[in-house]
Amino acid sequence: MAMAAAVRAAAADAAVTFLWVLCASTLGASTAAVTSYLPVEEEGAARCALLVTVSLLFLLLFAFNLLCDALGGACFNPTDVAASYAAGLSAPSLFSVALRVPAQAAGAVGGALAISELMPEEYRHMLGVPSLKVDPHTGAAAEGVLTFVITLAVLWVIVKGPRNRIVKTLMLSVCTVCLVLSGAAYTGPSMNPANAFGWAYVHNRHTTWEQFYVYWICPFIGAILAAWTFRAVFLRPAPKPKAKKA
């Protein structure tokens, strides 16, 4: 039973990650396509593009939240699995983790290959592809910090944030776009090892030390530190009642 459940979870993760990479990578091209039809003056074009990106990401996250729930808690980011465990919100077996993380990576490879073929030639340069633009140590630090922030934000919004699903998704969309803009000059950024691996595979960089160091090791460290911080600050155990004296 446990083995079958782990296999089903891995299959769901692979499918969701495939779809996420396929869709999320087109946000840049989709933003450009939408804003080209809007009557916006050149001075306000940047603000308009930012608003369109947030709106598209909101719709994407909302749809994927529903999909992941329908699939029994599927996930498209390996650091989310680690953070959930480190924060004490879940307790997956080692066997389940050993299946789910490679499944997510495989799904990301499929998604990256698929969108690379499907995207029209004139829009391919707009695909959201993580790429190291600084030295490896700076890039690793950037990915670690960005993943720490996004993980802490996700945990707070999901566990302690507003109950309204729409407000939750909007908050996550704004936070994600802000972090992507902050890390654009460093690593892309990715904040998702599976997504980074998928694109590294497409460009034949998936076996390099830089790929493993920048996009796997440091994001996992950042996510786990964020989970421990969240657990220490927001999930403090309730004080035990004092025993009454006879």
VENLINNOR-V407082 format. One record per residue. N is the residue number from 0. RES is the residue in one letter. OMEGA is omega in radians with two decimals (none if undefined). D_LAST is the distance of its C-alpha to the last C-alpha in whole Angstrom. Layout:
# VENLINNOR-V407082
N	RES	OMEGA	D_LAST
N	RES	OMEGA	D_LAST
This chain:
# VENLINNOR-V407082
0	M	-3.13	50
1	A	3.13	48
2	M	3.13	51
3	A	3.12	53
4	A	3.12	51
5	A	3.12	51
6	V	3.12	55
7	R	3.13	55
8	A	3.12	53
9	A	3.12	55
10	A	3.11	58
11	A	3.10	56
12	D	-3.13	56
13	A	-3.12	59
14	A	-3.11	61
15	V	3.13	59
16	T	3.06	60
17	F	-3.11	63
18	L	-3.13	63
19	W	3.13	61
20	V	3.13	64
21	L	-3.06	67
22	C	-3.04	65
23	A	-3.12	64
24	S	-3.10	67
25	T	-3.08	69
26	L	3.13	67
27	G	3.13	70
28	A	3.13	72
29	S	3.10	71
30	T	3.13	70
31	A	-3.13	74
32	A	-3.12	75
33	V	-3.09	73
34	T	3.12	74
35	S	3.14	78
36	Y	-3.10	78
37	L	3.13	76
38	P	-3.07	78
39	V	3.08	77
40	E	-3.07	78
41	E	-3.12	78
42	E	-3.10	76
43	G	-3.08	73
44	A	-3.11	74
45	A	3.13	71
46	R	3.12	68
47	C	3.12	70
48	A	3.12	69
49	L	3.12	66
50	L	3.12	65
51	V	3.13	67
52	T	3.11	65
53	V	-3.12	61
54	S	3.13	62
55	L	3.12	64
56	L	3.08	61
57	F	3.14	58
58	L	-3.13	60
59	L	3.13	60
60	L	3.13	56
61	F	3.13	56
62	A	-3.11	58
63	F	3.05	56
64	N	3.10	53
65	L	-3.14	54
66	L	-3.14	56
67	C	3.09	53
68	D	-3.13	50
69	A	3.14	53
70	L	3.05	53
71	G	3.11	50
72	G	3.10	49
73	A	-3.04	52
74	C	-3.14	52
75	F	3.12	55
76	N	-3.13	54
77	P	-3.13	53
78	T	3.09	51
79	D	3.10	49
80	V	3.14	48
81	A	-3.11	46
82	A	3.12	45
83	S	3.10	43
84	Y	-3.10	42
85	A	3.13	41
86	A	3.14	39
87	G	-3.11	37
88	L	3.11	38
89	S	-3.14	40
90	A	-3.14	40
91	P	3.10	44
92	S	3.10	45
93	L	3.11	47
94	F	3.13	50
95	S	3.13	50
96	V	-3.13	50
97	A	3.07	53
98	L	-2.99	55
99	R	-3.09	54
100	V	3.06	55
101	P	3.12	58
102	A	3.08	59
103	Q	3.11	58
104	A	3.13	61
105	A	3.09	63
106	G	3.12	63
107	A	3.09	63
108	V	3.12	66
109	G	3.14	68
110	G	-3.13	67
111	A	3.11	69
112	L	-3.10	72
113	A	-3.10	72
114	I	3.08	72
115	S	3.12	74
116	E	-3.04	77
117	L	-3.07	76
118	M	3.08	76
119	P	-3.05	79
120	E	-3.06	81
121	E	-3.13	81
122	Y	-3.05	77
123	R	3.13	76
124	H	3.14	76
125	M	3.12	73
126	L	-3.12	71
127	G	-3.06	68
128	V	3.06	68
129	P	3.12	66
130	S	-3.11	68
131	L	-3.07	67
132	K	3.13	69
133	V	3.10	68
134	D	-3.03	67
135	P	-3.11	65
136	H	3.09	62
137	T	3.12	62
138	G	3.13	62
139	A	3.11	59
140	A	3.14	57
141	A	3.13	58
142	E	3.12	57
143	G	-3.13	54
144	V	-3.14	53
145	L	3.12	54
146	T	3.06	52
147	F	-3.09	49
148	V	-3.10	50
149	I	3.13	51
150	T	3.11	48
151	L	3.13	45
152	A	-3.14	47
153	V	3.14	47
154	L	-3.13	43
155	W	-3.11	42
156	V	-3.08	45
157	I	-3.02	44
158	V	-3.03	40
159	K	-3.04	39
160	G	-3.13	42
161	P	-3.11	44
162	R	-3.10	43
163	N	-3.09	47
164	R	-3.12	49
165	I	3.13	52
166	V	3.09	51
167	K	-3.09	49
168	T	3.12	52
169	L	3.12	54
170	M	3.13	52
171	L	3.13	52
172	S	-3.13	56
173	V	-3.14	56
174	C	-3.12	54
175	T	3.14	56
176	V	3.12	59
177	C	-3.13	58
178	L	3.09	57
179	V	3.10	61
180	L	-3.13	63
181	S	-3.08	61
182	G	-3.07	61
183	A	-3.08	65
184	A	-3.09	67
185	Y	-3.02	65
186	T	-3.11	64
187	G	-0.28	65
188	P	3.13	62
189	S	-3.07	60
190	M	-3.14	56
191	N	-3.09	57
192	P	-3.13	58
193	A	3.12	59
194	N	3.12	61
195	A	-3.14	63
196	F	-3.14	63
197	G	-3.13	65
198	W	3.07	68
199	A	3.10	68
200	Y	3.13	69
201	V	-3.10	72
202	H	3.08	73
203	N	3.08	73
204	R	-2.99	70
205	H	-3.12	67
206	T	-3.10	68
207	T	3.08	68
208	W	3.14	65
209	E	3.13	65
210	Q	-3.12	64
211	F	-3.09	61
212	Y	-3.04	60
213	V	-2.95	60
214	Y	3.09	60
215	W	-3.03	57
216	I	-3.05	55
217	C	3.04	55
218	P	3.10	54
219	F	3.08	51
220	I	3.13	50
221	G	-3.13	50
222	A	-3.13	48
223	I	3.08	45
224	L	3.10	44
225	A	3.13	44
226	A	3.10	42
227	W	3.10	40
228	T	3.13	40
229	F	-3.12	39
230	R	-3.11	36
231	A	-3.05	35
232	V	-2.98	35
233	F	-3.11	35
234	L	3.12	33
235	R	3.14	30
236	P	3.14	27
237	A	3.14	24
238	P	3.14	21
239	K	3.14	18
240	P	3.13	15
241	K	3.13	12
242	A	3.14	9
243	K	3.10	6
244	K	-3.13	4
245	A	none	0
